[in-house]
Amino acid sequence: MKTMKMALLGLLMTAGPALAGGHASGDAAAGETVFKKCKACHAIVADDGTVIVKGGRNAPNLYGIYDRQAAVHPDFKKYGKSLVAAGAQGLIWNEADFVAYVADPKKFLKTYLDDKKAKSKMAFKLKDADDQANVWAYLVSVAE
């Protein structure tokens, strides 16, 4: 786990101000388009109940994901054990962790937890780096 944290620290240091203070490096408008791939499983519903994106219910609501501990959304109860463990170990969603997770959820959890047996219930992989950053930017933008 220390290796993963050091790698993430290095990424944050080289990324500079683009990731500082919750700002996203991607294009929110492009991310809105890419999110259409995500809405089969994920919705975006504001805390006041306003539906921003009507989506599936078999994955957590992604509204306000920035700076939220992993696997703790109160309206979702079906988190995988490995993601719950990552949250318990301090995984707080930020751009670097989010893009690494959506690129390969299982690989991310194995690395983050330093556990070869870690699994993810999210089988979908968002391979394109621009798409990853753009979805993050969109998610951050809808909750500002």
Secondary structure, DSSP 8 states (H G I E B T S, - for coil): -HHHHHHHHHHHHHHGGGGGGG--SS-HHHHHHHGGGTTTT--EE-TTS-EEE---SSS---TT-TT-BTT--TT-----HHHHHHHHTT-B--HHHHHHHHH-HHHHHHHHHT-TT---S-------HHHHHHHHHHHHHHT-
